Amino acid sequence: MLEAEQAAFASGVKASELMESAGRQMAEFVQQNHPQPGTCRIYAGKGNNGGDVLVAGRFLAAAGWAVQTHLPDPALAPLPAEQMRRLEGIPLQRGGRPPFVILDGLLGIGAKGDPRGGVADAIRTINDLRENSGAWVLSADLPSGLDADTGNPGAPCVLADATMTMGFPKTGLLEDAAIHAVGRLAVARLEGLGDPGANGQEVVTSWNLRGLLPPRGFDTHKGMAGRVAVLAGSAGYLGAARLCAAASVAGGAGLVTLFAKKDVCGLLAGSVISEVMVREGDSYEEVLSSPWDALAIGPGLSTQCADEVIAVVRKARCPCVVDADALTVISRFPGMLSECAGPRLLTPHPGEMERLFPREGRSRLEWMREFVAKFPVTLLLKGARTVIGQAELPASFNTTGNPGMASGGMGDVLTGISAALLAQKLPVPEAAKMAAWICGRAAEIALTSGQESQESLRASHIIRHAGAAFRSLRAGDY
């Protein structure tokens, strides 16, 4: 990253221009998460990260936020010192009203070892305010105290709710050890920086996804938007089927049909949303006799019809999302994944993945890569930093979402939206990336709408806010 910056400066890009852009985008990200102005407290170090957060403070102050500054070392470098003077030139409002946002710009990528002195004290204060005073913490580039290369948190280290990394994600931000400190990851686009290389890794953002969903032609009809078949639901697990089918509708599928066995067909027909058709069948293999653009199989299905599930996953020629109980069935015969007639997207949570392919001490990235090297599928390994991969493609890390998604039914919704995107002819890896981003962004919008909290967030809220998430993607939000 340092080499990329030096090359940019040599080509005529000014450090002050990069700082202005970085700070402006930090302010935009704060406002994306907190639409109403509140109180912003800035912890600025003496380096360029400190300058970034001071620029952000100036933009927030202009938008009506009350801004306070805390400098552990007042001997700022020239650029941050100039930004401090510009911020002090703006009449600042008295703080105290919520939301309470903290901007962490104490340390940058050049810092090594555990923080010390006044910086360490400031980090402890930030963490205390987050833990006990409801502060929402946004770090500039990386949480202060985190090793940019290894992702190991120092003692102390800022525990951020979100991190906006500048230009490109630093290697350490994507490590398993860093997830708790980094929080939600956003990327500030800085013009003039060449790509320093990502070691076969990328992060999923709106601006590398939105070109995949061009505006629909005015003459589009439901057949052109894709036909999805959902194989889900069994006695006691009907909610999973309803969520998956409704999510396929919200994801843009033109026609959604839910296949069900006789014992639950009537219950599902009377409880799914009106836009979903329900078809009764004696065997799930009957789905193979009709043309579909995508299948979703597994949510709430139970494992009682294992032979039928194996047959469908093996024989279906269209793209197929395999989740939940279908993954449990496949875990008994994983070799069949090499015999499938069409593309397959597997969406396991860590427990399901353990049954498919024991972790044995691997990192999440290694776990995913070794699995797709062995089986010709696309894998979406769910988690706080969902990772998506396919053999010979870069690993992709999702950036959106929040801890409120730690509740039942979220995977059923992801499966439904993934199937809808596949039915709209997106390539499997791209459909997986977009579905993960949309679900996470919908969860964020549910909170910023002011109606929900992390505790109250439910899978049905993801469906409710999917439309806003698609609009957010097209708008290029962070």
C-alpha positions in Angstrom: 0.0 0.0 0.0 2.9 2.4 0.8 4.4 1.6 -2.6 1.1 2.3 -4.3 0.8 5.7 -2.5 4.4 6.6 -3.5 3.7 5.7 -7.2 0.5 7.9 -7.1 2.4 10.8 -5.6 5.1 10.4 -8.3 2.4 10.6 -11.0 1.1 13.9 -9.6 -1.5 12.9 -7.2 -1.4 15.0 -4.0 -1.5 13.5 -0.6 -3.9 16.3 0.5 -6.3 15.2 -2.3 -6.3 11.6 -1.1 -6.9 12.7 2.5 -9.8 14.9 1.4 -11.4 12.0 -0.5 -10.8 9.6 2.3 -12.3 11.9 4.9 -15.3 12.8 2.8 -16.1 9.1 2.3 -15.8 8.4 6.0 -18.3 11.1 6.6 -20.6 9.6 4.0 -20.3 6.2 5.6 -21.2 7.6 9.0 -24.3 9.2 7.5 -25.2 6.0 5.7 -25.3 4.3 9.1 -26.7 7.3 11.1 -29.0 9.4 8.9 -29.8 11.9 11.7 -26.9 14.2 12.9 -25.7 13.5 16.4 -22.4 13.8 18.3 -19.0 12.8 16.8 -15.9 12.5 18.9 -12.7 12.3 17.0 -9.5 10.5 18.3 -6.8 11.7 15.9 -3.2 10.5 15.9 -0.3 12.6 14.5 -0.2 10.8 11.2 -2.3 10.7 8.1 -5.0 8.6 9.6 -5.5 11.4 12.0 -5.9 13.7 9.1 -8.5 11.5 7.5 -10.8 11.6 10.6 -10.3 15.3 10.9 -11.5 15.8 7.4 -14.4 13.5 8.1 -15.2 15.7 11.2 -15.3 18.8 9.0 -17.8 17.3 6.6 -19.9 16.0 9.5 -19.9 19.4 11.2 -21.1 21.0 7.9 -23.9 18.5 8.0 -25.1 19.5 11.4 -23.1 17.1 13.7 -21.6 18.3 16.9 -17.9 17.5 16.6 -15.3 17.1 19.4 -11.6 16.3 19.0 -9.1 14.5 21.2 -5.4 14.5 20.3 -3.1 12.2 22.4 -0.2 13.9 20.8 -0.8 17.5 19.7 2.4 17.5 17.6 0.6 16.7 14.4 2.3 16.1 11.1 1.9 19.0 8.6 -1.1 17.6 6.7 -3.2 16.6 9.8 -2.2 19.9 11.4 -3.7 21.8 8.4 -6.9 19.7 8.7 -7.1 20.5 12.4 -6.9 24.2 11.6 -9.6 23.9 9.0 -11.9 22.1 11.4 -11.3 24.7 14.1 -12.4 27.3 11.6 -15.9 25.9 11.6 -18.3 27.0 14.3 -18.9 23.7 16.3 -22.2 22.8 18.0 -22.4 21.6 21.5 -22.4 17.8 21.8 -24.5 15.4 23.8 -27.4 14.4 21.5 -27.4 10.9 20.0 -26.3 9.1 17.9 -22.8 9.0 19.5 -20.2 8.2 16.9 -16.4 7.9 17.5 -13.9 8.2 14.7 -10.7 6.3 15.4 -7.7 7.7 13.5 -5.0 7.0 16.1 -2.7 4.6 14.3 -2.0 3.6 10.7 -0.4 0.8 8.7 3.1 1.8 9.7 2.5 1.2 13.4 4.3 -1.8 14.9 4.0 -3.5 18.3 1.5 -2.9 21.1 0.2 0.7 21.4 1.8 2.7 24.3 1.3 5.8 26.3 -1.4 8.3 25.5 -2.5 6.3 22.4 -3.0 3.2 24.5 -5.0 5.2 27.0 -7.2 6.6 24.1 -7.8 3.1 22.8 -9.0 2.0 26.2 -11.3 5.0 26.4 -12.8 4.3 23.0 -13.5 0.7 23.9 -15.1 1.8 27.2 -17.3 4.3 25.5 -18.4 1.7 23.0 -19.1 -0.9 25.8 -20.8 1.3 28.3 -22.0 4.5 26.6 -23.5 3.3 23.3 -20.8 4.8 21.1 -20.6 3.5 17.5 -16.9 3.3 16.5 -15.6 3.8 13.0 -11.9 3.2 12.4 -9.9 4.8 9.6 -8.1 2.3 7.4 -7.7 -0.2 10.3 -8.6 -0.4 14.0 -5.8 1.2 16.0 -3.7 -1.5 17.5 -4.4 -4.1 14.8 -1.4 -5.5 12.9 -2.1 -4.6 9.2 -0.2 -7.7 7.9 -1.2 -10.5 10.4 -4.6 -9.2 11.6 -3.6 -9.9 15.2 -5.0 -7.4 17.7 -2.5 -5.7 20.0 -2.9 -5.0 23.6 -4.9 -2.8 23.6 -6.7 -2.6 20.2 -9.8 -0.7 19.2 -12.9 -2.9 18.8 -14.7 -1.1 16.0 -18.2 -1.4 14.8 -16.9 -0.7 11.3 -13.7 0.0 9.5 -13.3 2.0 6.4 -10.1 0.9 4.7 -8.5 3.3 2.3 -8.1 2.3 -1.3 -7.7 -1.4 -0.8 -8.2 -3.9 2.0 -5.0 -4.5 4.0 -4.2 -8.2 4.3 -4.7 -8.3 8.0 -8.3 -7.0 7.8 -9.4 -10.3 6.2 -7.8 -12.6 8.7 -10.0 -14.6 11.1 -8.3 -13.1 14.1 -9.3 -9.6 13.0 -13.0 -10.0 12.5 -14.0 -9.0 16.0 -11.9 -5.8 15.9 -12.6 -4.8 12.4 -16.4 -5.1 12.4 -18.3 -4.1 9.2 -15.8 -3.5 6.5 -16.1 -0.6 3.9 -13.7 0.5 1.2 -13.0 4.1 0.3 -12.2 4.5 -3.4 -9.2 6.7 -3.9 -8.5 7.8 -7.4 -5.0 7.5 -8.7 -3.9 4.5 -6.7 -2.9 1.5 -8.6 -3.9 -1.9 -7.3 -1.1 -3.1 -4.9 -2.4 -6.7 -5.3 -4.7 -8.7 -3.0 -3.0 -12.1 -2.9 -5.9 -13.8 -4.7 -8.5 -12.1 -2.5 -11.1 -9.4 -3.1 -13.9 -7.8 -1.1 -17.4 -7.5 -2.3 -18.7 -4.0 -2.7 -21.6 -2.3 -4.5 -19.4 -0.8 -7.1 -18.0 -4.2 -8.3 -21.5 -5.7 -8.2 -23.9 -3.1 -9.6 -22.9 -3.7 -13.3 -24.2 -7.2 -13.0 -27.8 -6.0 -12.7 -28.5 -3.6 -15.5 -31.9 -2.0 -15.7 -34.6 -4.3 -17.0 -35.9 -3.7 -20.5 -39.4 -2.1 -20.5 -40.7 -5.1 -22.3 -39.6 -7.6 -19.6 -42.1 -10.2 -18.6 -42.2 -12.7 -15.8 -40.8 -15.5 -17.9 -37.7 -13.4 -18.7 -37.1 -12.8 -15.0 -36.6 -16.5 -14.3 -38.4 -19.5 -12.9 -37.4 -20.8 -9.5 -38.3 -24.1 -8.0 -38.0 -24.3 -4.2 -37.7 -27.7 -2.5 -38.1 -26.9 1.2 -40.2 -27.5 4.3 -41.4 -30.5 6.2 -43.5 -31.2 9.3 -42.4 -28.8 12.0 -40.1 -26.8 9.6 -42.5 -24.9 7.4 -41.2 -21.5 8.3 -37.9 -22.2 6.4 -39.9 -23.0 3.2 -42.0 -19.8 3.5 -38.9 -17.7 4.1 -37.0 -19.2 1.2 -39.8 -18.9 -1.3 -40.7 -15.3 -0.3 -37.0 -14.3 -0.5 -36.9 -15.7 -4.1 -39.8 -13.4 -4.9 -38.1 -10.4 -3.2 -34.9 -11.3 -5.1 -36.5 -10.6 -8.5 -37.6 -14.1 -9.7 -40.4 -13.9 -12.2 -42.1 -17.1 -11.0 -41.6 -19.1 -7.8 -43.0 -22.5 -7.2 -42.6 -24.3 -3.9 -42.6 -28.1 -4.1 -44.0 -29.9 -1.1 -45.0 -33.4 0.0 -48.7 -34.3 0.6 -48.5 -34.1 4.4 -47.5 -30.4 4.4 -48.7 -29.1 1.1 -52.0 -27.8 2.4 -50.4 -26.0 5.3 -47.9 -24.3 3.0 -50.5 -23.4 0.4 -52.5 -21.6 3.0 -49.5 -19.7 4.5 -47.1 -18.7 1.8 -47.3 -15.2 0.3 -49.7 -14.9 -2.5 -47.0 -14.6 -5.2 -45.7 -18.2 -4.5 -47.3 -21.2 -6.2 -47.3 -24.5 -4.3 -47.2 -27.8 -6.1 -47.8 -31.1 -4.4 -45.6 -34.1 -5.3 -45.1 -37.7 -4.2 -41.3 -37.4 -4.9 -39.0 -34.4 -5.1 -37.6 -36.0 -8.3 -40.7 -34.8 -10.1 -39.2 -31.4 -10.2 -36.8 -32.7 -12.8 -39.6 -33.1 -15.3 -40.1 -29.3 -15.8 -37.8 -26.6 -17.1 -36.4 -24.3 -14.4 -33.9 -21.5 -14.4 -32.8 -22.3 -10.9 -33.5 -24.6 -8.0 -33.2 -24.0 -4.2 -33.1 -27.1 -2.2 -32.7 -27.9 1.5 -34.3 -25.3 4.0 -36.4 -27.2 6.5 -36.5 -30.2 4.2 -35.5 -32.9 6.8 -33.3 -35.8 5.8 -36.0 -38.4 5.4 -36.0 -38.3 1.6 -32.2 -38.5 1.2 -32.3 -40.6 -2.0 -34.6 -38.1 -3.7 -32.5 -35.1 -2.6 -29.3 -36.8 -3.9 -31.0 -37.5 -7.2 -32.2 -33.9 -7.7 -28.8 -32.4 -6.7 -27.1 -34.8 -9.1 -29.4 -34.7 -12.1 -30.8 -31.1 -12.3 -29.2 -29.3 -15.3 -30.0 -25.8 -14.1 -28.0 -24.0 -11.4 -28.9 -25.2 -8.0 -28.5 -23.7 -4.5 -27.9 -26.4 -1.9 -28.4 -25.6 1.7 -29.4 -26.8 5.2 -30.8 -30.4 5.2 -29.7 -31.0 1.6 -26.1 -30.3 2.8 -26.5 -32.8 5.6 -27.6 -35.4 3.2 -24.8 -34.7 0.8 -22.2 -34.8 3.6 -22.8 -38.6 3.7 -21.9 -38.9 0.0 -19.7 -35.8 -0.8 -18.2 -37.5 -3.9 -21.5 -37.0 -5.7 -20.6 -33.3 -6.0 -18.3 -34.3 -8.8 -21.1 -35.9 -10.8 -23.7 -33.0 -10.9 -25.3 -32.2 -14.3 -25.3 -28.4 -13.7 -23.6 -25.7 -11.6 -24.0 -25.9 -7.8 -23.8 -23.3 -5.1 -23.3 -24.6 -1.6 -24.2 -22.3 1.3 -23.2 -24.0 4.5 -22.8 -22.4 7.9 -19.7 -23.6 9.8 -21.5 -26.6 11.4 -22.7 -27.8 8.1 -19.3 -27.2 6.5 -17.7 -29.3 9.3 -19.9 -32.2 8.3 -19.1 -31.8 4.6 -15.3 -31.2 5.0 -13.8 -31.2 8.5 -11.9 -28.0 9.2 -8.9 -29.6 11.0 -7.3 -26.3 12.1 -7.6 -24.5 8.8 -8.4 -20.8 8.5 -11.8 -20.0 7.0 -10.0 -19.0 3.8 -7.9 -22.2 3.6 -11.0 -24.3 4.5 -12.9 -22.8 1.5 -10.0 -23.0 -0.9 -9.2 -26.6 -0.2 -12.9 -27.6 -0.6 -13.4 -26.0 -4.0 -10.0 -27.4 -5.1 -11.5 -30.8 -4.4 -15.1 -30.4 -5.7 -16.3 -28.5 -8.8 -18.7 -26.2 -7.0 -19.0 -22.6 -5.8 -18.9 -22.4 -2.0 -20.4 -19.6 0.1 -19.2 -20.2 3.6 -21.4 -18.2 5.9 -20.2 -16.3 8.9 -19.3 -12.8 10.2 -17.1 -12.4 7.2 -18.8 -14.6 4.6 -16.2 -16.0 2.1 -17.1 -17.1 -1.4 -14.9 -19.1 -3.7 -14.6 -21.3 -6.8 -11.6 -23.1 -8.1 -9.2 -20.8 -10.0 -11.1 -17.6 -8.9 -10.1 -15.1 -6.3 -11.6 -15.6 -2.9 -14.3 -13.0 -2.2 -15.2 -11.7 1.3 -18.5 -10.1 1.9 -18.5 -6.7 3.6 -22.1 -6.1 4.7 -24.2 -7.2 7.6 -24.3 -6.9 11.4 -24.5 -9.1 14.5 -28.3 -9.0 14.4 -28.2 -11.6 11.7 -27.3 -14.2 14.3 -30.8 -15.6 14.3 -32.7 -18.4 12.7 -33.9 -18.2 9.1 -31.2 -15.9 7.7 -29.7 -18.8 5.7 -33.2 -19.6 4.2 -33.5 -16.1 3.0 -30.0 -16.1 1.5 -30.8 -19.3 -0.3 -34.0 -17.8 -1.8 -32.3 -14.7 -3.0 -29.4 -16.6 -4.4 -31.8 -18.8 -6.4 -33.6 -15.7 -7.7 -30.3 -14.2 -9.0 -29.3 -17.4 -10.6 -32.6 -17.5 -12.4 -31.9 -14.1 -13.7 -28.8 -15.5 -15.4 -26.1 -14.3 -13.1 -23.0 -16.5 -13.1 -22.9 -18.6 -9.9 -20.0 -16.9 -8.2 -21.5 -13.4 -8.9 -25.0 -14.5 -7.7 -23.5 -15.7 -4.5 -21.6 -12.5 -3.9 -24.6 -10.3 -4.7 -26.9 -12.4 -2.5 -24.6 -12.1 0.5 -24.2 -8.4 0.0 -27.9 -7.8 -0.4 -28.8 -9.8 2.7 -26.3 -8.0 4.8 -27.2 -4.6 3.5 -30.9 -5.3 4.1 -30.0 -6.1 7.7 -28.2 -2.8 8.0 -31.1 -0.8 6.5 -33.5 -2.5 8.9 -31.5 -0.9 11.7 -31.0 2.5 10.1 -34.7 2.8 9.4 -35.1 3.2 13.1 -37.6 0.4 13.6 -35.3 -2.5 14.6 -32.3 -3.2 16.8 -29.7 -6.0 16.6 -31.7 -7.9 19.2 -35.1 -7.6 17.4 -33.8 -8.3 13.8 -35.5 -11.2 12.1 -35.0 -13.0 8.8 -38.4 -11.6 7.6 -36.9 -8.1 8.0 -34.3 -9.0 5.4 -37.0 -9.8 2.9 -38.9 -6.6 3.8 -35.8 -4.5 3.2 -34.4 -6.3 0.1 -35.8 -3.7 -2.2 -34.0 -0.9 -0.4 -30.8 -3.0 -0.5 -31.0 -3.4 -4.2 -31.5 0.3 -4.6 -28.5 0.9 -2.3 -26.4 -1.4 -4.5 -27.3 0.5 -7.6 -26.6 3.8 -5.8 -23.1 2.7 -5.0 -23.5 2.8 -1.3 -20.7 1.5 0.9 
